[in-house]
């Protein structure tokens, strides 16, 4: 920039900044590192943990089968839960008081009761409804009918419990994401002649995804571990299979370590995937300030 007439140039003084000593930080780091090394050493040399048994069962066919059931339950439950959550969120934001009431009742009930209770209920649903059928309601004739004990297997009961419970939580996540979009975006889209469905699908949801994705990723990681609760109804997932194995060989701790290792592997992979998905939806948001600064830059780029 040009200097005003008569301005005195300030001398360039060297800056010799010195960080203040922080002995407390070094002492805390030393104590934490020592505790971590001691813990790792104690775990590794502990003969009661039977690391040879752990290594032998990590790739056991039964354990891998339970791992596959855990993955299936997680993916299917999250997919169904996400669909239910989107539907419930749209109903909660509807102008109809009936739809809002039904969606509110759904989220209130399934968020207010423990998941463990829901799993046990779905597993024993045959005690309430011995048969399920398709036909005329209100005790009319049935076209097709199934026995509840044959239809509701442990896997089906686990899927119902996990998915419906997850849908109640996803409804609040999706609703918060939709509300985070500026109402002016909706008004502008409606002014262009878009229908309510088009506005939601083309304008609102794409912008809301930036807010929805992080908690949804957390819910997916939580679901990987929540599937272990299915063991109460013998759902044949990872923890249930591990329990069946250690009931036969009495290697309780070793098999629990095997299950824990696989849970850590799954959650680590899911966390990495969540990181990349979040970066994908953050690209436009991060690029916006740079575009604004570029558009506000003076023409010519020179100094005034």
N, C-alpha and C positions, 0 to 999 in steps of 0.2 A: 504494500500500500504506500501511497505517496505521503511524505512527512509534512505536517503543517509548518509554515515558516516560523523560525525562531525556536523550534523544538530542540531540546537537548537530548542527545542520544545517551541512553542508560548504558553503563558499562556491563559487559558480559561477565558476571561473577560465576566462578565454578561452584557447582553443587556437589558437596561431598557428604551425602546422606549416609548415616550409619544406623543400621537396625539396632534397636535397643535389645539388650540380652534378655532372653526368656528362659531362664533355667527351669521353670516349672513345666514348660512344654517338653523339654528334653527328658526330665525325670519321669513325666507321665508316659512318654513314648517308650522309654527304657523299661518301665514296669509293665506296660501292656505287652511289649514284645517278649519280655521274659515269661510272663504268664502264658502267652500263646505257645511259646516253645515248650514250656513245661507241660502244658496240656496235651500238645501233640505227642511229645515223648511218652507221656503216661499212657495215652491211648494206644500207641503203636506197640509198646512192649508188654501191654497187659495181656497175659496168656488166657484170661477168662473170656476175652472177646472172640477167640477162635477165628482169627483172620483167614486161616486156611479153609474153614467151612464157608466163610463169607465169599471168598474167591471161587469156591466150587459151585455155589448156588447162584451167582450173579447171572450166568447164562443158562441156568436150568430151564428145561422146557416148560415146566409148570409155572415158574416165575414169569417167564416171557409171555405165557398165555394170559396170566393175570394182568400183566402190563398192557397187553393189547386190549383187554376188556376195559381197563382204566382209561386208555386213550379214546376208545369208542364212546364210553359214557361221557367223557369230558366234551368231546367234539359235538356229539348229538345233543347233549343237554344245553350247551351254550348256543347252538344253532336254534333249537326250539325256544329256549329262553329269550334269545334276542328277538325272534319273531313275535313272541308273546309280549315282550317289553315294548316293541315299537307299536304294536296294536293298542296296548293299554295306554301308552303315552299319548297317542293320537286321540283316543277316546277321552282321556282326561282333559285335553285341550279343546275338545269339541264344544259346540254351542248347545248341545242337547244335555239337559240335566240328568236324563236317564242314563246316557252313555257315561257321563262323568261319575255318576253314582256307582254304576257297575264296575268301572275301572278302579275307582277309589276303594270299593269293598274288596276287590281282588288283591290289591297291593296291601291293604290294611290287614287282611286275614293271613296271607302267606308270609308277610314280613313279621307278623306278630306271634306266629307259632314256631317252635323250634323245628329245624329241618329233620332232626332225629325222629321226632314225633310223626312228622309227615311221612317219612320213609316207612316206619312201622305201620302207619295207617294204610298206605297204599298196598303194602304187602299183605295185609289182612282185610282188604276191601271185600273179599268174598263173604265175610261174616255179615256185611251189610247188604250187599247186592250179590246173591248167589249166581245170578246169570246176567249177561249183557246181550242186548238184541237190538235189531233195527226193525221198526214197524210203526204202527199207529200209537201215539202217546196216550197217556191216561188209561193204562191197562188194556189197550187195544191189542189185536192180534200181531204177532211178531213174524216178520218175514225171514229173518235170520237170527239165530240165538247161539250164544257160546256160554260155556261154564266158566265162571270167574277163576276158579282154581287152575284151569288149563290156560286161560288167557293171560292172567297176571303172574308171570314168572318172576323170579328175583330180579332179573335184568330189566324187565318191563316196569316193575314197581320202582326200581332204582331210577330208571329214566324218567318216569312220571314225577317222582318226588323231587329230583334234582332240577328238572327242566321247569316245572311249574313254580318252584320256589325261586329259581334264578330269574324267571320272567318278572316277578314282582320287584326285584331289585333293579333289573334292567329298565323297567318302566320309569323309575325315578331318574336313572342316568340319562335315558333318551329324552325325557321331558325337560331336564335341566339343559341338555344340549340344544334342544329346539328353542327354548326360551332365551338362550344366549345370542341368537341371531337377531340383528336389528329389525324391529318391526317395519322399518322403511323398506327393507328388501322385499317383504311380502306385499306391501302396498304397491311398490313399483311393478312387481310381477303381475299383480291383479290389474293394474292399470294397462298393462300390455295385452290383457284379455286371457290370461292363463286361468285355468280352473283351479279349484282348491287342491286337487290331487297333483296337478302339474306343478303348482307352486311348492308343495311339500317335497315332491320327488326331485325337481330340477333346481330349486333355489334354496330351500330351507335345510334339508337333510345334508346336501354336500357341504354346506358351511358349518353345520352342527357337528359334523364328524370330527373336527379338530378337538372339540370338547368331549365328545362321546368316546373316542378311541382310548385315551389313557385309562379311565376307570374300567372300560370293558376289558382291556388287557389285564388289569389287576383282577377282575372277576374271573377271567379264564385261568389265570395262575392259581387263584384261590380254589377254583373248581377242581383242578388237578389233585389238590390235597383233600378237598371235601369229599371226593369219591371214596375215601377210606372209611367214611361213615356207613357206606353200604355193607360193610362187614357185619353189621348187626342183623341183616337179613340174608346173609350168605350169598352175596352178589357175585362171587367168583372173580372179583377184581384183585388188585395187587396185594392188598393187606389180607384179604380173606385167604388167598392162596398161601401166603406166607404163614398164616396161622395154622392152616391145615398141615403144612410141611413140618413146622416145629412141634405140632402135637404128636407127630410120628417119630421125630428124632430128638425131641427135647432140647434142640438148639434155639432157645427162645431169642436170646440177644442177637445171635448171629443172623437169624432170619429177619429180625426187625431192622438190623443194620442194612441188610440186602434191600429191603423195601425202602428204607430211607435214602439209600444211594440212588435208586431208580427215581424216586420222587424228586430228588435234587437235580438229576439229569433232565427230567421232563420240565421242571420249572425253569431251569437255566436256558433250555432251548426256547421255551415260550417267552422268556424275558428278552432274549436276543431278537426274536421275531417281533415282539412288541416294540422294541427300539426302532427297528427298520420301518414298521408300519407308521409309527408316530412321526418319524422323519419324513415319510412320504406325504402325509397330510399337512405337515408344517411347512412344506416348501413354499407354497404361495404366501403364507402368512409372514415367513421370514423375509421373503423377497419384496414385500410391500414397502417397508421403510426405505429400502435402497432405491426403489422406483420413485418414491415420493421425493427423496433427496435429489435424484437425477433430474426430475422434472422441474424442481425448484432452483436448480443451479443456474446462475446468470449466463445469458447467451455469450458465447465467445470464450468462456472459461478463464478469462484474464482477471488480473487484480484491478481494483478500482483505484 
